[in-house]
Amino acid sequence: MLAIFYNICGYRTGVARQVLLAFLLRHGHRYSGQSYWSAAHKNWIADIKIPHRAQQIAL
């Protein structure tokens, strides 16, 4: 997922991760686990459903 975001936006991986987390926080999604970018965190991101179709596509 980050690789696609990186290719579309031309961001470096670290910046792409920051932009993705900011997007999720703006929409009320806060990860309660211990570490970001672990397998559990990536699964959490994959399971998020956002009601607006365009935003879900962006995610």
C-alpha positions in Angstrom: 0.0 0.0 0.0 2.8 2.5 0.9 4.6 1.6 -2.3 1.6 2.6 -4.4 1.1 5.8 -2.4 4.8 6.5 -2.8 4.6 6.0 -6.6 1.5 8.1 -7.1 2.5 11.0 -4.9 6.3 10.9 -5.4 6.9 11.1 -1.6 9.7 9.4 0.2 8.5 6.5 2.3 8.8 8.4 5.6 6.8 11.3 4.3 4.2 8.9 2.8 3.8 7.2 6.1 3.3 10.6 7.9 0.7 11.7 5.3 -1.2 8.4 5.7 -1.2 8.7 9.5 -2.4 12.3 9.3 -5.2 11.3 6.9 -6.3 8.6 9.4 -6.2 10.9 12.4 -8.2 13.5 10.5 -10.9 10.9 10.0 -10.9 9.8 13.7 -8.8 6.6 13.3 -6.2 6.3 16.0 -4.1 3.1 16.4 -4.0 1.9 20.0 -1.2 -0.7 19.5 2.3 -0.4 20.6 4.3 0.2 17.5 3.6 1.7 14.1 4.3 -0.1 10.8 4.3 -3.6 12.5 2.3 -6.4 10.9 -0.5 -5.7 13.3 -0.5 -2.0 12.4 -0.6 -2.8 8.7 -3.5 -5.2 9.3 -5.3 -2.5 11.2 -4.9 -0.1 8.3 -6.2 -2.7 5.8 -9.3 -3.3 7.9 -10.3 0.4 8.1 -13.5 1.3 6.3 -14.2 5.0 5.4 -17.8 5.9 4.4 -16.9 8.2 1.5 -15.9 6.2 -1.6 -13.2 8.6 -2.8 -11.5 8.6 0.6 -11.7 4.8 0.8 -10.0 4.6 -2.6 -7.3 7.0 -1.4 -6.7 4.8 1.6 
